[in-house]
Structures are given as C-alpha cells and as structure tokens.
Amino acid sequence: MREGYPWHAWLLLVRPDRVAQSLERVAAAGLVPVTPNLWQIELGVLSMWHRVLFRSETVGNAKVAPVRPGWRARLLKLRPLRFGPLLWERAVAPLDFSGLTSSPERITSHLLGAHHDGSQFAYDLELLGLYPGGLERALELARAVTQGTSKRGEWLRDLVVYQGYHERLEAALLAALSGDLGLTPNEARDPDIAFGAYLRWCAAQPRTPGETLSAWQRGELALWRRTGEQVS
C-alpha cells in the first residue's frame, strides 16, 4: 500500500490521489446523487478498457462527417497513425480511462485534438465544468481555431480528421456554459457519452473487492457494457 492507496488503485487509476480529489469536486458539485468510491471507479476503468478493446468503433470515428481534404487528414484517418501525434499533443491520456486524473488543461487539449462524434463532447464538458473557468478557457481556444487566429489551427483541424469538428465543439462549449449539454434523455443515461451516467454506473457497482467477488460468485457481476446501454 502506497500513500494510503492499495496497489490495485495505482495499477488501474495511475494516480488515485488525483482521482480522489476529482471525486471530492464531484461530491461538492452535487453532480450525482451518490458519488462512487475509488474501488467503483476502478471497476469503471475496467469497463472502459473493455470498450476500447472490444467496442473500439465507438471511439475516435465519425458516422456522418466527411474527412477533411488534404493528405494529412486522410493519413490520420488511420487510427494507428493518429495515436503518436495525439500523444505528442497531449490530446489523449492512454492510462487515464476515467478522465478523473486529468487536469483541466489536459481535458481541453483532448477536446481540441481528439475527435468526438455526435454528443460525445458531453463527457469531457461535464468534467471540465468541475473547474472554475475551464469551459471559458476551452471556448477561447476553440474559437481561435474556428476564427483562424490559432497558429496551430490547421494542424488541429487535420488531427481531428473530420470536417466541421471545431465548429461543433465551439457550439457545444457555448451551450454547456448555459447549462445545456445537448443530450437526449437516452444519451444522458449512456455511460459512454455522459460523465454523470458513467458516475452513476460506477456507483451502482459493488463497493469493495469482497463485495465484487461475492457478486461474481453469484453470477451478478456485469462489468462489460454494451453500446447504447443506459443507467437510471
């Protein structure tokens, strides 16, 4: 046990101390009726791993938007080639599957550089809303891209691959500042899309390793979510 956290928390959460601080912000904001504990977030991370490995089509692709013209965007449409530039831009944090370890600056870099399809902005917008001024700063940077004042704007447009991305992001940030995440009722209950739904899913899981083992022995443990699965 290191700094009061068990070994599995360091393995799955990387920085459980930061996750604990983020959960304190969640509780203070009253984001969900019951704030999950660290073990429940660990189970949520395992569920996220399963999503990336077995439902990877739900991450980083666009269902409708066309690819931007130009060789860079066409090349970066191949996700294995996109991964290195995303790491360089700090637009992805491969070991932070919940987002609860990331700083507001890292979340903003993720929004600016990593493609989010449809309403998938909502998860990160809810996270960013926990930090005073976080949404406003992200809006300022998104506008720098859409208005052509960012020196890195064309690169960021190519990095997200699909046309119209930063315009959608700007609109989503504006709406989020007025309290509108742009989610349908079903999307608001989808842990893949809504941070609040993810937290509620985690809070519904067993609270301790012992309870988790008992649930598994009874055949009641269901960590592998399906696409479109909803929580109450």
PLY file of the C-alpha trace (Angstrom):
ply
format ascii 1.0
element vertex 232
property float x
property float y
property float z
element edge 231
property int vertex1
property int vertex2
end_header
0.00 0.00 0.00
1.46 3.36 -1.09
0.35 6.69 0.42
-2.76 5.03 1.80
-3.93 3.55 -1.51
-3.86 -0.18 -2.35
-1.66 -1.49 -5.16
-4.60 -2.13 -7.48
-5.62 1.54 -7.25
-2.19 2.60 -8.53
-2.37 -0.03 -11.25
-5.83 0.87 -12.56
-6.11 4.56 -11.71
-2.40 5.51 -12.09
-2.85 8.48 -9.74
-5.53 7.50 -7.22
-4.72 10.63 -5.22
-5.82 12.81 -8.14
-8.90 10.66 -8.72
-9.83 11.09 -5.05
-9.50 14.87 -5.41
-11.70 14.82 -8.51
-14.33 12.78 -6.68
-14.33 15.43 -3.95
-15.13 18.00 -6.64
-17.91 15.75 -7.95
-19.41 15.46 -4.47
-19.10 19.22 -3.81
-20.85 19.98 -7.13
-23.66 17.51 -6.40
-23.20 16.08 -9.87
-24.74 12.71 -8.98
-26.93 11.52 -6.08
-24.25 9.11 -4.83
-20.56 9.72 -5.54
-18.74 6.44 -6.29
-15.70 5.42 -4.28
-12.25 4.63 -5.68
-12.92 0.89 -5.99
-16.07 1.55 -8.00
-14.09 3.86 -10.30
-11.56 1.04 -10.73
-14.40 -1.19 -11.93
-15.44 1.62 -14.26
-11.90 1.75 -15.67
-12.02 -2.00 -16.35
-15.27 -1.41 -18.21
-13.61 1.37 -20.23
-10.73 -0.96 -21.12
-13.26 -3.44 -22.44
-14.88 -0.69 -24.53
-11.57 0.29 -26.15
-10.59 -3.31 -26.84
-13.92 -4.75 -27.96
-16.06 -1.74 -28.92
-13.33 0.38 -30.49
-15.69 1.54 -33.24
-17.30 3.82 -30.63
-14.05 5.78 -30.12
-12.50 8.34 -32.50
-14.64 7.73 -35.59
-17.29 9.85 -37.31
-20.51 8.27 -38.54
-21.53 11.11 -40.87
-18.93 13.90 -41.16
-16.61 13.71 -44.18
-12.85 13.60 -43.87
-11.13 16.93 -44.40
-9.41 17.47 -47.74
-5.64 17.19 -47.80
-3.13 14.44 -47.28
-2.63 14.92 -43.54
-6.26 14.35 -42.59
-6.58 11.40 -44.97
-3.44 9.86 -43.49
-4.52 10.50 -39.89
-7.88 8.84 -40.53
-5.90 5.62 -39.96
-6.09 5.42 -36.19
-2.74 3.65 -35.65
-1.05 6.59 -37.42
-3.06 9.10 -35.37
-2.00 7.74 -31.99
1.54 9.16 -31.96
0.51 12.73 -32.88
-2.31 12.56 -30.30
0.22 11.63 -27.63
2.56 14.41 -28.74
-0.26 16.94 -28.49
-1.29 15.56 -25.08
-4.72 15.07 -26.63
-5.00 11.58 -25.19
-4.03 10.17 -21.80
-3.85 6.43 -22.51
-3.71 5.42 -18.84
-6.46 7.76 -17.64
-9.55 5.85 -18.71
-11.97 7.77 -16.49
-10.66 11.30 -17.11
-10.55 11.86 -13.34
-6.75 12.07 -13.29
-6.51 14.75 -15.99
-6.04 18.46 -15.33
-8.39 20.98 -16.98
-5.58 21.83 -19.41
-5.24 18.17 -20.40
-9.02 17.81 -20.84
-9.01 20.92 -23.06
-6.17 19.52 -25.17
-8.19 16.32 -25.52
-11.26 18.22 -26.72
-9.23 20.27 -29.21
-7.20 17.43 -30.67
-9.11 14.15 -30.34
-12.24 13.56 -32.40
-15.55 13.23 -30.54
-18.52 12.05 -32.56
-22.07 13.25 -32.09
-22.74 14.14 -28.46
-19.53 12.61 -27.09
-18.29 16.09 -26.14
-20.63 15.90 -23.15
-18.44 13.61 -21.02
-15.48 15.99 -21.12
-17.63 19.10 -20.86
-19.10 17.80 -17.61
-15.59 17.04 -16.35
-14.30 20.46 -17.39
-17.25 22.14 -15.69
-15.90 20.99 -12.33
-13.06 23.51 -12.69
-13.78 27.26 -12.43
-13.09 28.92 -15.78
-12.44 25.59 -17.51
-15.24 25.85 -20.05
-14.48 29.51 -20.77
-10.81 28.80 -21.49
-11.69 25.88 -23.75
-14.14 28.09 -25.65
-11.45 30.73 -26.15
-9.08 28.15 -27.63
-11.76 26.56 -29.82
-12.67 29.99 -31.21
-9.01 30.63 -32.01
-9.21 27.59 -34.30
-12.56 28.42 -35.91
-11.66 32.09 -36.43
-8.23 31.31 -37.86
-6.20 33.09 -35.19
-4.50 29.98 -33.82
-1.12 29.25 -35.37
-1.84 25.56 -34.81
-5.40 25.71 -36.08
-4.93 23.90 -39.39
-2.89 21.19 -37.70
-5.57 20.66 -35.05
-8.25 20.55 -37.75
-6.32 17.82 -39.57
-5.62 15.96 -36.33
-9.34 15.53 -35.59
-9.66 14.37 -39.24
-13.31 15.24 -39.86
-14.78 18.46 -41.24
-16.67 20.86 -39.00
-15.36 19.41 -35.75
-14.16 22.62 -34.08
-17.30 24.49 -35.10
-19.34 21.79 -33.35
-17.03 21.99 -30.35
-17.42 25.76 -30.13
-21.22 25.44 -30.25
-21.16 22.69 -27.60
-19.00 24.80 -25.27
-21.30 27.78 -25.66
-24.30 25.62 -24.84
-22.52 23.99 -21.88
-21.84 27.43 -20.39
-25.60 27.94 -20.27
-26.12 24.52 -18.71
-27.11 22.64 -21.87
-25.05 19.57 -22.74
-27.17 18.89 -25.82
-28.07 15.35 -24.77
-31.25 13.45 -25.49
-32.76 11.61 -22.49
-31.27 8.35 -23.74
-27.82 9.89 -24.23
-27.92 11.38 -20.73
-28.27 7.82 -19.40
-25.46 6.39 -21.57
-22.14 5.94 -19.68
-20.24 6.08 -22.99
-21.49 9.63 -23.57
-22.40 11.32 -20.28
-19.96 11.67 -17.39
-22.85 11.77 -14.94
-24.16 8.47 -16.33
-20.68 6.95 -16.03
-20.52 8.02 -12.38
-23.99 6.57 -11.72
-22.93 3.30 -13.38
-19.86 3.18 -11.16
-21.88 3.96 -8.03
-24.17 1.00 -8.81
-21.24 -1.45 -8.72
-20.02 -3.35 -5.62
-18.30 -1.02 -3.17
-15.42 -3.31 -2.12
-13.27 -6.08 -3.61
-15.01 -8.53 -1.27
-18.46 -7.49 -2.46
-17.24 -7.73 -6.05
-16.03 -11.30 -5.53
-19.36 -12.24 -3.96
-21.28 -10.70 -6.86
-19.10 -12.61 -9.33
-19.68 -15.88 -7.47
-23.44 -15.27 -7.60
-23.22 -14.51 -11.32
-24.41 -10.93 -10.73
-21.30 -9.01 -11.78
-21.75 -7.31 -15.16
-18.79 -5.06 -15.98
-18.83 -5.29 -19.78
-21.27 -2.70 -21.04
-23.00 -2.85 -24.40
-23.10 0.07 -26.84
-26.18 2.13 -26.03
-26.61 0.61 -22.58
-28.29 3.01 -20.17
-28.33 3.59 -16.42
-31.08 5.10 -14.33
0 1
1 2
2 3
3 4
4 5
5 6
6 7
7 8
8 9
9 10
10 11
11 12
12 13
13 14
14 15
15 16
16 17
17 18
18 19
19 20
20 21
21 22
22 23
23 24
24 25
25 26
26 27
27 28
28 29
29 30
30 31
31 32
32 33
33 34
34 35
35 36
36 37
37 38
38 39
39 40
40 41
41 42
42 43
43 44
44 45
45 46
46 47
47 48
48 49
49 50
50 51
51 52
52 53
53 54
54 55
55 56
56 57
57 58
58 59
59 60
60 61
61 62
62 63
63 64
64 65
65 66
66 67
67 68
68 69
69 70
70 71
71 72
72 73
73 74
74 75
75 76
76 77
77 78
78 79
79 80
80 81
81 82
82 83
83 84
84 85
85 86
86 87
87 88
88 89
89 90
90 91
91 92
92 93
93 94
94 95
95 96
96 97
97 98
98 99
99 100
100 101
101 102
102 103
103 104
104 105
105 106
106 107
107 108
108 109
109 110
110 111
111 112
112 113
113 114
114 115
115 116
116 117
117 118
118 119
119 120
120 121
121 122
122 123
123 124
124 125
125 126
126 127
127 128
128 129
129 130
130 131
131 132
132 133
133 134
134 135
135 136
136 137
137 138
138 139
139 140
140 141
141 142
142 143
143 144
144 145
145 146
146 147
147 148
148 149
149 150
150 151
151 152
152 153
153 154
154 155
155 156
156 157
157 158
158 159
159 160
160 161
161 162
162 163
163 164
164 165
165 166
166 167
167 168
168 169
169 170
170 171
171 172
172 173
173 174
174 175
175 176
176 177
177 178
178 179
179 180
180 181
181 182
182 183
183 184
184 185
185 186
186 187
187 188
188 189
189 190
190 191
191 192
192 193
193 194
194 195
195 196
196 197
197 198
198 199
199 200
200 201
201 202
202 203
203 204
204 205
205 206
206 207
207 208
208 209
209 210
210 211
211 212
212 213
213 214
214 215
215 216
216 217
217 218
218 219
219 220
220 221
221 222
222 223
223 224
224 225
225 226
226 227
227 228
228 229
229 230
230 231
